[in-house]
Amino acid sequence: MGILQDKVGIVTGAGQGIGRAIAQAFAREGARVMVADFNAESGAESVELIRQSGGEAEFVHGDVSQEESVKAMVEKTVATWGRLDIACNSAALSRGSGPIHQFTRDVFDQTVEMCLTNTWLCMKYEIAAMLENGGGAIVNISSNSSLKGQAFNTAYAAAKGGVNILTKSSAAEYGSKGIRINAVSPGVIRTPGLEKYFTEQPQVAEQLKKAAVLNRLGEPEEIAEAVVFLLSDRASFITGQLLSVDGGGAVR
């Protein structure tokens, strides 16, 4: 029996990379998982991978930066399986990188919207559903760039710093109501998004590859293991925490 047995969960940004690995880990550990992504093709692929492994999953198409889309995502989950127990808010998208004095206002605003505002919107509706069911657990995906900054990636780092405080403040609000809220802060993880960033900023690629004291990139599955633990009853006395899964990058 898995550590998420019979739980109902949502994973946003589950069409690829870290989000897909988390959704697969949900299902492996016994949860029924709603795969949420704005890319219908990749989201459907994640569902198929889960089903091929014997798990139970459905797909919901939507843009989690849009409130009506988030509301529909949670409503579909509850309509499908009757409740919502766990959620991982993984969806994020940086709209640009480079020197901060060259950022345009719309690029900065869009990055905040796609990394911080979307996390708040998801929590708003996830928490409401969990309160109807007597409690639950949420993990937000942050980033180690939020801990000490990251050159040429300032908007993203600032938005993820907001995710950290959103997590801690919300945990303080809802702990007494049976909802635990934590965040996982990945280091440099081998994802399609990382490869795109390496292409955009080749001058920092080698530096990031050497960021971990373990001297390697992390894998999406290593983030998923931490998320599953924090959402499980094994972490029943843990809330309001930020867990770095970074191969020691935060202490280098």
KOLKOL-725318 format. One record per residue: x, y, z of N, C-alpha, C in turn; residue in one letter; residue number from 1. Coordinates in pm, 1 decimal, padded with zeros to 6 digits. Example, Ala and Ser with C-alpha at 12.3 -4.5 7.8 and 13.67 -1.06 7.14 Angstrom:
2
    n.east   n.north      n.up   ca.east  ca.north     ca.up    c.east   c.north      c.up  resn  resi
   01319.0  -00569.0   00780.0   01230.0  -00450.0   00780.0   01320.0  -00330.0   00780.0     A     1
   01285.0  -00225.0   00708.0   01367.0  -00106.0   00714.0   01290.0   00003.0   00787.0     S     2
% end
This chain:
252
    n.east   n.north      n.up   ca.east  ca.north     ca.up    c.east   c.north      c.up  resn  resi
   00084.9  -00119.5   00000.0   00000.0   00000.0   00000.0   00088.3   00124.4   00000.0     M     1
   00057.4   00219.2  -00088.9   00136.6   00340.2  -00098.9   00104.7   00440.4   00010.1     G     2
   00192.0   00538.0   00026.2   00174.7   00635.1   00134.8   00069.7   00740.8   00102.5     I     3
   00017.1   00740.7  -00019.6  -00093.7   00829.7  -00055.3  -00218.2   00749.2  -00092.3     L     4
  -00227.5   00628.7  -00041.8  -00334.2   00537.6  -00080.1  -00472.6   00600.1  -00063.0     Q     5
  -00551.0   00594.0  -00171.0  -00691.3   00638.7  -00173.3  -00709.7   00789.7  -00160.0     D     6
  -00601.9   00865.7  -00164.6  -00616.1   01010.8  -00161.7  -00647.4   01062.2  -00302.0     K     7
  -00710.2   01177.9  -00308.2  -00742.5   01244.0  -00434.6  -00656.4   01368.6  -00446.0     V     8
  -00584.4   01381.4  -00556.7  -00491.5   01491.5  -00568.2  -00492.0   01561.6  -00702.7     G     9
  -00438.0   01683.0  -00701.8  -00415.9   01763.6  -00822.3  -00267.4   01793.5  -00832.4     I    10
  -00214.7   01784.0  -00953.4  -00080.2   01833.3  -00980.5  -00089.5   01929.3  -01098.2     V    11
  -00049.7   02054.3  -01077.0  -00049.5   02150.3  -01187.4   00085.9   02145.9  -01258.7     T    12
   00085.3   02183.9  -01384.8   00208.0   02176.9  -01462.8   00256.8   02034.3  -01479.9     G    13
   00162.0   01939.6  -01486.5   00196.0   01797.0  -01484.1   00220.4   01737.4  -01621.7     A    14
   00231.8   01822.8  -01722.6   00251.0   01771.8  -01856.9   00393.8   01734.5  -01889.8     G    15
   00489.5   01779.2  -01810.1   00628.8   01746.6  -01838.8   00714.4   01773.8  -01716.1     Q    16
   00839.1   01733.0  -01722.2   00938.1   01768.3  -01622.4   00901.9   01730.0  -01480.8     G    17
   00924.3   01823.3  -01388.6   00900.1   01797.6  -01246.8   00753.5   01765.9  -01221.5     I    18
   00662.1   01840.7  -01283.3   00519.6   01817.1  -01262.4   00477.7   01677.5  -01303.5     G    19
   00526.7   01630.3  -01417.5   00493.4   01493.9  -01461.7   00546.1   01390.3  -01363.2     R    20
   00669.4   01408.5  -01318.2   00726.4   01314.0  -01222.4   00646.2   01310.2  -01093.2     A    21
   00598.1   01426.5  -01049.5   00516.6   01431.9  -00927.3   00384.6   01359.1  -00948.1     I    22
   00318.5   01383.4  -01061.0   00191.8   01315.2  -01088.5   00211.2   01164.7  -01092.9     A    23
   00318.5   01119.1  -01153.9   00345.9   00975.7  -01159.2   00370.7   00919.5  -01019.5     Q    24
   00440.0   00995.8  -00935.0   00464.6   00951.0  -00798.1   00335.6   00947.0  -00717.4     A    25
   00246.9   01043.5  -00737.2   00114.9   01039.8  -00673.5   00047.4   00905.8  -00701.5     F    26
   00040.6   00872.5  -00829.8  -00030.9   00751.3  -00870.0   00038.4   00626.2  -00818.9     A    27
   00169.8   00624.6  -00826.6   00245.4   00509.0  -00776.4   00217.9   00483.3  -00629.6     R    28
   00197.1   00591.6  -00553.7   00172.7   00578.8  -00410.2   00025.1   00564.6  -00376.8     E    29
  -00057.9   00542.7  -00478.3  -00196.8   00506.5  -00452.7  -00299.7   00615.3  -00465.6     G    30
  -00257.6   00735.2  -00504.8  -00353.6   00845.5  -00517.7  -00419.6   00844.6  -00655.1     A    31
  -00539.0   00897.7  -00660.1  -00604.7   00930.2  -00786.6  -00567.1   01073.6  -00819.5     R    32
  -00516.7   01096.4  -00940.4  -00452.7   01224.3  -00968.4  -00515.3   01295.1  -01088.5     V    33
  -00546.7   01422.6  -01067.8  -00592.1   01508.5  -01175.8  -00469.4   01579.4  -01232.0     M    34
  -00435.6   01546.1  -01354.3  -00322.8   01606.3  -01424.1  -00370.0   01737.3  -01487.0     V    35
  -00312.7   01847.9  -01445.4  -00353.9   01978.4  -01497.1  -00239.0   02041.4  -01574.7     A    36
  -00268.0   02089.5  -01696.1  -00165.8   02153.5  -01777.0  -00233.6   02233.5  -01887.3     D    37
  -00166.3   02339.6  -01935.4  -00223.6   02417.1  -02045.9  -00192.7   02353.5  -02181.3     F    38
  -00102.1   02255.5  -02183.1  -00070.0   02182.4  -02305.4  -00146.4   02050.6  -02304.6     N    39
  -00251.6   02042.7  -02383.7  -00338.1   01925.1  -02382.0  -00264.3   01799.4  -02426.1     A    40
  -00175.5   01812.4  -02521.4  -00104.7   01694.9  -02572.5  -00011.7   01634.6  -02467.6     E    41
   00070.1   01718.5  -02405.7   00162.5   01666.1  -02305.2   00088.5   01620.4  -02180.0     S    42
  -00021.3   01688.6  -02145.4  -00101.2   01644.5  -02031.3  -00161.3   01507.2  -02054.6     G    43
  -00211.8   01485.1  -02175.0  -00267.2   01354.0  -02209.8  -00159.4   01245.9  -02206.2     A    44
  -00038.5   01280.5  -02246.4   00072.4   01185.3  -02239.9   00101.1   01145.0  -02095.7     E    45
   00096.2   01241.6  -02004.2   00119.0   01210.0  -01862.8   00012.3   01115.2  -01810.5     S    46
  -00113.3   01141.8  -01845.9  -00222.4   01053.8  -01804.2  -00200.9   00912.9  -01857.1     V    47
  -00163.2   00901.8  -01982.8  -00143.0   00770.5  -02043.5  -00028.2   00695.4  -01975.3     E    48
   00078.9   00765.3  -01943.1   00190.3   00702.0  -01873.2   00146.4   00647.8  -01737.0     L    49
   00065.1   00725.9  -01667.4   00015.0   00682.6  -01536.3  -00074.9   00560.4  -01551.7     I    50
  -00163.1   00563.5  -01646.7  -00254.4   00451.0  -01667.0  -00180.2   00325.2  -01709.0     R    51
  -00078.5   00340.4  -01792.3   00000.3   00225.3  -01834.1   00070.6   00158.1  -01716.7     Q    52
   00098.1   00236.6  -01612.5   00162.6   00182.4  -01492.8   00062.5   00133.8  -01389.0     S    53
  -00066.1   00135.0  -01424.4  -00169.4   00085.1  -01334.7  -00230.6   00188.9  -01244.1     G    54
  -00197.9   00316.3  -01264.7  -00252.6   00421.9  -01181.8  -00382.1   00477.9  -01236.6     G    55
  -00444.8   00564.0  -01158.7  -00571.6   00626.5  -01197.0  -00550.8   00776.3  -01212.9     E    56
  -00581.4   00827.3  -01332.7  -00558.7   00969.0  -01359.7  -00658.9   01020.0  -01461.6     A    57
  -00686.0   01149.2  -01452.4  -00765.4   01220.7  -01551.1  -00692.4   01349.0  -01585.3     E    58
  -00730.9   01409.9  -01696.3  -00666.6   01533.6  -01740.0  -00766.0   01648.4  -01740.6     F    59
  -00719.1   01764.7  -01697.1  -00797.2   01886.7  -01710.3  -00710.7   01991.4  -01778.2     V    60
  -00763.7   02048.5  -01883.1  -00691.5   02150.9  -01957.5  -00721.8   02287.2  -01897.3     H    61
  -00617.3   02366.2  -01876.9  -00644.4   02498.4  -01824.3  -00519.5   02579.5  -01801.7     G    62
  -00539.2   02708.2  -01785.1  -00433.7   02805.2  -01757.6  -00449.0   02848.9  -01612.4     D    63
  -00356.1   02807.6  -01526.5  -00372.3   02834.0  -01383.6  -00341.0   02978.1  -01345.9     V    64
  -00309.2   03062.2  -01443.4  -00300.5   03205.5  -01414.8  -00435.9   03274.2  -01430.6     S    65
  -00537.3   03197.3  -01474.6  -00672.0   03250.5  -01494.7  -00767.4   03191.4  -01390.6     Q    66
  -00834.9   03276.8  -01316.6  -00913.0   03230.2  -01201.7  -01023.2   03132.8  -01240.4     E    67
  -01094.5   03159.2  -01346.5  -01203.6   03069.0  -01385.8  -01150.4   02931.5  -01424.1     E    68
  -01033.3   02928.8  -01483.6  -00971.6   02801.9  -01520.4  -00933.0   02722.1  -01396.1     S    69
  -00878.9   02788.6  -01296.9  -00842.4   02721.7  -01171.7  -00966.8   02668.9  -01101.2     V    70
  -01069.6   02750.0  -01096.1  -01195.4   02709.5  -01033.7  -01250.3   02584.0  -01101.7     K    71
  -01245.9   02580.9  -01233.7  -01295.3   02465.3  -01308.5  -01210.2   02341.5  -01282.0     A    72
  -01080.1   02359.6  -01267.2  -00988.7   02248.4  -01238.4  -01025.7   02180.2  -01107.2     M    73
  -01046.7   02259.7  -01004.4  -01080.4   02202.5  -00873.9  -01220.2   02141.8  -00876.9     V    74
  -01312.7   02210.4  -00941.9  -01449.1   02157.6  -00950.2  -01452.7   02024.7  -01023.6     E    75
  -01373.9   02010.0  -01129.8  -01371.4   01883.2  -01202.8  -01315.8   01771.9  -01115.5     K    76
  -01213.5   01802.5  -01036.7  -01155.2   01702.1  -00948.0  -01258.0   01652.4  -00847.3     T    77
  -01327.7   01745.4  -00785.3  -01428.0   01709.1  -00685.1  -01544.4   01635.1  -00750.1     V    78
  -01583.9   01678.1  -00869.6  -01693.7   01610.6  -00939.2  -01655.2   01468.9  -00979.6     A    79
  -01528.5   01448.6  -01011.8  -01482.6   01317.1  -01056.9  -01468.1   01219.3  -00941.5     T    80
  -01408.7   01264.4  -00829.8  -01376.0   01171.6  -00721.7  -01436.0   01209.0  -00586.7     W    81
  -01513.4   01315.1  -00581.6  -01588.9   01344.2  -00460.3  -01523.6   01434.5  -00359.1     G    82
  -01394.1   01461.5  -00374.0  -01325.1   01544.9  -00275.1  -01187.6   01580.5  -00327.3     R    83
  -01113.3   01661.0  -00249.7  -00974.0   01690.4  -00277.3  -00895.9   01678.6  -00147.0     L    84
  -00794.2   01592.2  -00146.6  -00714.1   01568.2  -00026.5  -00577.1   01633.5  -00032.4     D    85
  -00513.7   01629.2  -00149.3  -00375.9   01675.3  -00162.7  -00359.4   01751.9  -00293.7     I    86
  -00260.2   01841.0  -00296.8  -00234.1   01916.1  -00419.5  -00088.8   01958.0  -00423.2     A    87
  -00033.2   01958.2  -00543.2   00100.2   02013.2  -00565.4   00091.8   02117.8  -00675.3     C    88
   00127.8   02240.1  -00641.4   00124.2   02351.0  -00736.6   00262.4   02367.8  -00797.2     N    89
   00279.9   02302.5  -00911.3   00410.0   02296.7  -00976.4   00420.1   02389.5  -01096.9     S    90
   00307.3   02427.7  -01154.6   00309.5   02506.4  -01278.5   00378.6   02640.2  -01257.8     A    91
   00472.3   02671.6  -01345.7   00542.1   02800.6  -01342.3   00604.1   02823.8  -01478.2     A    92
   00617.8   02949.9  -01514.1   00675.3   02983.2  -01643.3   00739.7   03120.6  -01635.4     L    93
   00870.6   03125.4  -01655.2   00941.4   03252.3  -01661.2   00929.1   03308.1  -01802.0     S    94
   00886.8   03432.6  -01813.2   00864.4   03492.3  -01943.9   00990.9   03552.4  -02004.2     R    95
   01098.8   03556.7  -01927.7   01219.7   03613.4  -01984.3   01333.6   03612.2  -01885.7     G    96
   01454.4   03629.6  -01935.4   01571.7   03636.6  -01850.6   01667.1   03738.9  -01910.3     S    97
   01762.6   03780.7  -01828.7   01858.5   03881.0  -01874.1   01878.9   03988.5  -01769.1     G    98
   01959.2   04089.9  -01797.1   01984.3   04198.0  -01700.9   01854.6   04269.3  -01662.8     P    99
   01837.7   04298.5  -01534.6   01712.0   04353.3  -01485.3   01682.3   04490.4  -01547.5     I   100
   01784.3   04567.3  -01580.6   01758.4   04700.6  -01636.9   01707.0   04692.4  -01780.1     H   101
   01712.4   04574.4  -01838.7   01660.7   04555.8  -01973.9   01524.6   04487.8  -01976.7     Q   102
   01473.6   04450.5  -01859.7   01340.8   04389.3  -01852.7   01233.8   04491.5  -01890.5     F   103
   01135.2   04446.9  -01963.2   01017.2   04530.0  -01985.6   00915.2   04500.1  -01876.7     T   104
   00826.5   04593.3  -01852.9   00726.3   04577.8  -01747.8   00638.5   04455.7  -01773.6     R   105
   00599.5   04432.6  -01898.6   00509.3   04321.4  -01926.0   00577.0   04187.4  -01902.1     D   106
   00706.7   04175.3  -01929.4   00778.1   04050.1  -01902.8   00785.9   04024.5  -01752.6     V   107
   00817.5   04128.3  -01675.5   00823.3   04112.9  -01529.5   00686.4   04074.5  -01474.5     F   108
   00582.4   04147.3  -01514.8   00447.5   04120.9  -01465.1   00400.0   03980.8  -01502.6     D   109
   00428.2   03938.0  -01624.2   00384.3   03805.9  -01667.2   00455.5   03695.1  -01590.2     Q   110
   00582.6   03716.0  -01559.0   00656.0   03616.6  -01481.4   00598.8   03603.9  -01340.9     T   111
   00568.7   03717.1  -01278.7   00505.3   03713.0  -01146.2   00369.0   03643.2  -01153.9     V   112
   00293.6   03674.1  -01257.2   00161.8   03612.5  -01273.7   00171.8   03462.0  -01290.0     E   113
   00271.4   03415.0  -01365.0   00282.4   03272.8  -01396.5   00358.5   03192.3  -01291.9     M   114
   00417.9   03260.9  -01193.8   00494.0   03190.1  -01090.7   00440.4   03211.3  -00949.1     C   115
   00380.1   03326.0  -00923.4   00329.3   03357.5  -00789.2   00177.9   03370.4  -00785.9     L   116
   00123.3   03455.9  -00871.3  -00021.8   03475.5  -00870.7  -00094.6   03344.9  -00898.8     T   117
  -00042.0   03265.3  -00990.2  -00108.2   03138.2  -01021.3  -00107.8   03043.2  -00901.4     N   118
   00000.2   03046.3  -00822.7   00006.5   02961.1  -00703.7  -00098.8   03004.3  -00602.2     T   119
  -00113.5   03135.4  -00584.2  -00219.5   03184.5  -00494.1  -00357.6   03142.8  -00543.1     W   120
  -00383.5   03157.6  -00671.9  -00514.5   03119.6  -00725.2  -00542.8   02971.5  -00701.1     L   121
  -00444.2   02887.5  -00725.5  -00463.5   02744.5  -00702.4  -00493.7   02716.9  -00555.3     C   122
  -00416.5   02778.2  -00467.5  -00439.4   02757.2  -00324.9  -00577.6   02805.0  -00282.6     M   123
  -00620.9   02915.7  -00337.6  -00752.3   02970.9  -00302.7  -00861.7   02866.4  -00319.7     K   124
  -00862.1   02798.9  -00433.3  -00969.2   02702.9  -00460.9  -00939.8   02564.4  -00402.3     Y   125
  -00812.3   02527.9  -00394.9  -00778.3   02399.7  -00331.6  -00814.1   02401.6  -00183.3     E   126
  -00779.4   02509.5  -00116.0  -00809.0   02520.0   00026.9  -00958.6   02517.7   00051.5     I   127
  -01033.6   02588.8  -00029.5  -01179.8   02589.0  -00012.5  -01235.3   02447.3  -00023.3     A   128
  -01186.3   02370.2  -00120.0  -01233.2   02232.2  -00135.9  -01190.2   02145.6  -00018.7     A   129
  -01069.6   02165.5   00029.6  -01020.1   02086.5   00142.4  -01095.9   02118.0   00271.0     M   130
  -01133.2   02243.0   00289.8  -01211.6   02279.3   00407.8  -01345.9   02206.7   00409.0     L   131
  -01402.2   02185.5   00291.1  -01528.7   02110.9   00280.9  -01511.4   01966.1   00323.1     E   132
  -01387.3   01916.4   00312.1  -01358.4   01775.8   00339.6  -01288.6   01755.7   00473.4     N   133
  -01271.0   01862.7   00550.8  -01211.9   01850.3   00683.9  -01060.7   01860.3   00690.0     G   134
  -00995.0   01893.6   00577.5  -00850.4   01910.8   00582.3  -00781.8   01858.8   00458.4     G   135
  -00649.4   01868.4   00458.2  -00572.2   01822.7   00344.1  -00429.1   01870.6   00354.8     G   136
  -00356.7   01860.1   00244.6  -00216.4   01901.7   00242.6  -00181.4   01956.4   00104.3     A   137
  -00098.5   02060.8   00103.6  -00056.3   02125.9  -00020.2   00095.7   02140.6  -00018.6     I   138
   00157.4   02116.7  -00132.5   00299.0   02149.8  -00151.2   00310.2   02242.1  -00271.2     V   139
   00375.0   02356.0  -00250.2   00405.8   02448.7  -00358.9   00549.6   02427.0  -00404.2     N   140
   00572.9   02436.7  -00533.7   00708.4   02424.2  -00584.0   00771.3   02562.8  -00593.8     I   141
   00876.8   02582.7  -00517.5   00950.9   02708.1  -00517.6   01076.1   02688.7  -00603.4     S   142
   01185.5   02749.4  -00563.8   01311.0   02738.3  -00638.2   01424.4   02787.3  -00549.8     S   143
   01540.0   02725.2  -00561.9   01654.1   02773.6  -00485.5   01697.9   02913.5  -00527.4     N   144
   01653.1   02958.8  -00644.3   01682.3   03097.2  -00683.6   01617.4   03196.3  -00588.1     S   145
   01513.7   03151.5  -00515.7   01445.0   03239.2  -00420.9   01522.8   03257.8  -00291.7     S   146
   01622.5   03173.5  -00267.2   01693.7   03176.0  -00140.2   01810.7   03274.5  -00139.3     L   147
   01878.0   03286.1  -00252.5   01994.0   03375.0  -00255.9   02001.9   03456.3  -00384.8     K   148
   01893.3   03457.5  -00460.4   01892.2   03531.1  -00585.7   01959.0   03453.3  -00696.8     G   149
   01938.6   03499.2  -00818.5   02001.1   03433.9  -00933.5   02021.2   03536.6  -01043.2     Q   150
   02145.1   03558.6  -01077.5   02177.1   03656.2  -01180.5   02106.4   03623.4  -01311.0     A   151
   02056.0   03726.6  -01376.7   01989.0   03717.2  -01505.0   01854.5   03643.1  -01498.9     F   152
   01807.2   03614.6  -01378.2   01678.5   03545.0  -01362.2   01599.6   03610.1  -01248.7     N   153
   01607.9   03741.5  -01240.9   01560.0   03815.9  -01124.4   01409.4   03808.7  -01105.8     T   154
   01332.9   03822.5  -01211.5   01187.4   03820.5  -01198.1   01140.2   03686.7  -01144.5     A   155
   01195.4   03580.1  -01197.5   01159.4   03445.4  -01151.9   01197.2   03425.8  -01005.3     Y   156
   01319.6   03467.1  -00969.2   01364.0   03451.6  -00830.6   01275.5   03530.2  -00735.2     A   157
   01237.8   03651.3  -00774.8   01152.4   03734.1  -00689.9   01014.4   03671.3  -00673.7     A   158
   00958.3   03618.4  -00782.6   00827.2   03555.3  -00775.7   00829.8   03433.0  -00685.6     A   159
   00934.9   03353.6  -00697.5   00945.1   03233.8  -00614.0   00970.5   03269.4  -00467.1     K   160
   01036.9   03383.2  -00441.9   01047.5   03430.6  -00305.2   00910.1   03459.9  -00247.5     G   161
   00822.4   03513.1  -00332.1   00684.0   03535.0  -00289.9   00611.5   03405.8  -00259.2     G   162
   00640.0   03301.2  -00336.2   00579.7   03170.3  -00309.8   00618.3   03120.4  -00170.5     V   163
   00742.3   03144.7  -00130.4   00787.3   03100.9   00002.0   00705.3   03164.9   00113.5     N   164
   00685.1   03295.4   00105.4   00609.9   03364.8   00209.7   00460.9   03333.0   00200.6     I   165
   00409.7   03317.2   00080.5   00271.5   03272.9   00063.2   00250.5   03139.7   00133.1     L   166
   00345.8   03049.1   00118.5   00337.7   02917.3   00180.7   00336.5   02929.0   00332.3     T   167
   00429.8   03004.0   00387.0   00441.1   03015.2   00532.5   00319.3   03086.2   00592.9     K   168
   00275.4   03194.1   00529.9   00160.8   03268.4   00582.5   00033.4   03184.0   00577.4     S   169
   00014.2   03113.6   00467.4  -00105.5   03030.4   00454.1  -00103.4   02913.5   00551.5     S   170
   00015.9   02858.2   00574.6   00027.1   02750.0   00672.9  -00016.3   02798.0   00811.1     A   171
   00020.1   02921.1   00844.8  -00019.9   02976.5   00973.9  -00170.5   02997.2   00982.0     A   172
  -00232.6   03032.2   00869.8  -00377.3   03054.2   00867.5  -00457.4   02925.1   00881.1     E   173
  -00412.1   02818.7   00816.6  -00498.2   02701.3   00800.5  -00454.1   02577.7   00877.6     Y   174
  -00344.1   02587.8   00951.6  -00301.3   02471.5   01030.6  -00407.2   02425.8   01129.4     G   175
  -00473.4   02519.8   01195.0  -00575.6   02484.2   01293.5  -00700.5   02425.7   01228.9     S   176
  -00710.1   02438.2   01098.2  -00825.4   02385.0   01025.0  -00793.0   02253.0   00954.7     K   177
  -00676.1   02198.1   00986.8  -00642.3   02065.8   00935.0  -00575.9   02063.9   00799.3     G   178
  -00524.5   02178.4   00753.6  -00457.0   02184.1   00623.4  -00310.1   02219.5   00645.1     I   179
  -00223.4   02130.4   00601.0  -00079.8   02153.8   00606.9  -00032.9   02209.3   00472.1     R   180
   00056.2   02308.3   00477.0   00104.8   02371.6   00355.0   00256.1   02388.9   00364.8     I   181
   00327.1   02326.5   00273.4   00472.9   02333.9   00269.0   00518.0   02366.7   00127.2     N   182
   00647.0   02388.7   00112.0   00704.3   02413.0  -00021.1   00830.2   02330.7  -00038.6     A   183
   00855.7   02289.6  -00159.9   00980.8   02223.9  -00196.9   01056.3   02317.5  -00289.8     V   184
   01183.5   02335.6  -00261.0   01267.9   02426.7  -00337.4   01370.9   02346.4  -00415.9     S   185
   01344.7   02322.1  -00544.6   01441.7   02245.2  -00623.5   01568.7   02325.1  -00652.5     P   186
   01678.7   02251.8  -00660.4   01801.1   02309.5  -00712.0   01800.2   02300.7  -00863.7     G   187
   01912.0   02268.4  -00921.0   01923.2   02260.4  -01066.3   01881.2   02120.0  -01109.6     V   188
   01765.3   02111.9  -01172.7   01703.1   01984.3  -01207.3   01698.8   01967.9  -01358.8     I   189
   01725.2   01848.8  -01404.7   01728.7   01820.4  -01547.6   01585.5   01817.8  -01604.0     R   190
   01542.4   01929.8  -01661.0   01408.1   01942.4  -01718.7   01417.3   02011.7  -01854.0     T   191
   01311.7   02003.2  -01935.7   01310.2   02078.4  -02061.0   01325.8   02228.5  -02040.2     P   192
   01267.9   02280.3  -01931.6   01280.8   02422.3  -01902.1   01425.0   02462.3  -01873.5     G   193
   01497.5   02376.1  -01804.3   01638.1   02404.5  -01776.0   01719.9   02407.9  -01904.2     L   194
   01696.0   02314.6  -01992.7   01769.9   02312.9  -02118.7   01743.0   02440.6  -02199.4     E   195
   01618.5   02489.5  -02193.3   01585.5   02614.8  -02261.7   01663.1   02731.2  -02199.0     K   196
   01670.5   02733.2  -02068.0   01743.0   02840.0  -01999.1   01891.2   02835.0  -02032.8     Y   197
   01947.9   02714.7  -02039.3   02088.0   02701.4  -02077.2   02113.1   02760.6  -02216.1     F   198
   02015.8   02740.7  -02305.9   02029.4   02793.9  -02441.0   02024.1   02946.6  -02440.2     T   199
   01933.2   03002.8  -02356.9   01916.7   03148.1  -02349.9   02034.8   03216.7  -02281.7     E   200
   02090.5   03150.1  -02180.1   02196.6   03211.1  -02100.3   02317.4   03117.5  -02090.6     Q   201
   02386.5   03095.6  -02200.4   02497.7   02999.6  -02198.5   02608.3   03038.3  -02102.0     P   202
   02618.4   03165.8  -02067.7   02724.9   03209.5  -01978.4   02706.6   03159.9  -01835.8     Q   203
   02583.7   03120.5  -01799.2   02562.1   03069.9  -01663.2   02537.2   02920.0  -01660.9     V   204
   02536.5   02856.7  -01776.8   02505.5   02714.2  -01784.2   02604.2   02630.1  -01703.6     A   205
   02733.5   02652.2  -01725.3   02832.7   02571.3  -01655.4   02831.2   02596.8  -01505.7     E   206
   02806.7   02722.1  -01468.4   02798.4   02756.4  -01326.1   02683.9   02681.1  -01258.9     Q   207
   02568.4   02676.2  -01324.6   02454.0   02607.4  -01266.5   02476.0   02457.2  -01259.1     L   208
   02542.2   02402.0  -01357.6   02568.2   02257.5  -01355.5   02654.8   02216.9  -01237.1     K   209
   02733.7   02312.2  -01187.2   02822.3   02283.7  -01074.2   02766.5   02338.2  -00943.0     K   210
   02638.1   02374.2  -00941.6   02581.1   02439.6  -00823.8   02571.2   02347.4  -00703.2     A   211
   02550.8   02218.7  -00724.3   02530.5   02125.4  -00613.7   02663.8   02073.3  -00561.1     A   212
   02673.2   02057.3  -00430.1   02794.2   01998.2  -00373.3   02806.0   01851.3  -00412.4     V   213
   02695.0   01790.1  -00454.9   02699.7   01653.3  -00505.6   02752.4   01646.9  -00648.8     L   214
   02777.1   01763.2  -00707.5   02841.4   01773.7  -00839.3   02764.5   01704.3  -00951.5     N   215
   02634.1   01722.3  -00950.9   02551.4   01671.8  -01060.6   02419.8   01745.9  -01062.7     R   216
   02348.7   01733.5  -01173.1   02212.5   01784.3  -01180.9   02120.0   01691.8  -01103.9     L   217
   02010.3   01748.1  -01051.4   01906.8   01666.0  -00991.7   01812.2   01612.7  -01097.6     G   218
   01735.9   01513.4  -01060.7   01637.6   01453.9  -01150.8   01496.2   01486.9  -01101.8     E   219
   01399.9   01501.0  -01192.9   01262.6   01532.0  -01151.2   01207.9   01434.7  -01047.4     P   220
   01244.5   01308.6  -01058.6   01194.4   01208.0  -00964.3   01240.8   01234.1  -00821.6     E   221
   01355.7   01300.5  -00807.1   01405.3   01330.9  -00672.3   01323.3   01441.1  -00607.2     E   222
   01270.3   01533.0  -00685.6   01177.0   01632.6  -00633.0   01045.4   01565.5  -00596.4     I   223
   00999.4   01475.3  -00681.8   00871.9   01407.2  -00658.5   00872.6   01331.4  -00526.5     A   224
   00983.8   01268.2  -00492.5   00990.5   01191.7  -00367.5   00969.5   01282.1  -00246.4     E   225
   01028.5   01401.8  -00249.9   01011.0   01494.9  -00138.6   00867.3   01543.5  -00129.6     A   226
   00806.2   01570.9  -00244.0   00667.5   01618.2  -00246.2   00574.3   01513.1  -00189.0     V   227
   00588.9   01389.7  -00234.1   00502.8   01280.8  -00187.6   00515.4   01264.5  -00035.9     V   228
   00637.5   01270.7   00015.5   00655.9   01260.0   00159.9   00580.7   01369.7   00234.2     F   229
   00597.4   01494.6   00190.2   00534.4   01606.5   00260.8   00382.3   01601.8   00254.5     L   230
   00327.7   01540.7   00150.6   00181.8   01529.4   00139.1   00126.2   01409.4   00213.1     L   231
   00212.1   01319.2   00253.5   00166.8   01196.5   00318.2   00148.9   01215.2   00468.4     S   232
   00085.2   01118.1   00531.1   00066.7   01122.5   00675.8   00198.0   01105.8   00751.9     D   233
   00302.8   01063.2   00682.5   00434.1   01053.4   00746.8   00487.4   01191.3   00784.4     R   234
   00435.0   01294.7   00721.5   00477.1   01432.5   00750.1   00367.4   01506.8   00826.8     A   235
   00292.7   01436.5   00907.4   00172.8   01492.0   00970.3   00199.4   01607.9   01066.5     S   236
   00324.7   01625.1   01110.7   00356.7   01734.2   01203.9   00447.2   01838.1   01137.7     F   237
   00443.3   01842.4   01004.9   00526.8   01935.7   00930.3   00437.5   02030.6   00851.3     I   238
   00449.7   02158.8   00878.6   00377.6   02259.6   00799.8   00454.2   02391.2   00804.2     T   239
   00435.8   02472.0   00701.1   00501.1   02601.7   00693.9   00650.3   02595.1   00665.7     G   240
   00695.2   02483.6   00607.2   00838.4   02464.5   00586.0   00876.4   02472.2   00438.7     Q   241
   01000.5   02509.6   00415.2   01059.0   02513.2   00281.2   01173.1   02412.3   00279.6     L   242
   01156.5   02307.1   00201.6   01256.8   02200.3   00193.3   01335.2   02213.3   00064.5     L   243
   01465.1   02238.5   00075.2   01550.5   02246.1  -00043.1   01592.2   02104.4  -00083.4     S   244
   01563.5   02071.9  -00206.9   01607.9   01944.8  -00264.9   01701.8   01982.8  -00378.2     V   245
   01828.9   01995.3  -00345.0   01921.2   02067.6  -00432.1   02061.8   02011.1  -00435.7     D   246
   02080.8   01892.2  -00380.6   02215.0   01835.8  -00379.1   02314.7   01917.8  -00300.9     G   247
   02265.7   01999.3  -00208.8   02353.9   02083.7  -00127.7   02383.9   02218.3  -00189.9     G   248
   02308.7   02255.1  -00295.1   02335.5   02383.5  -00361.0   02319.8   02503.0  -00269.8     G   249
   02227.0   02496.1  -00174.0   02200.3   02609.7  -00085.8   02313.2   02633.7   00013.4     A   250
   02401.0   02535.9   00032.1   02507.8   02552.3   00130.2   02645.8   02565.7   00064.6     V   251
   02648.9   02568.1  -00068.3   02779.3   02581.8  -00136.0   02834.5   02724.0  -00116.0     R   252
% end
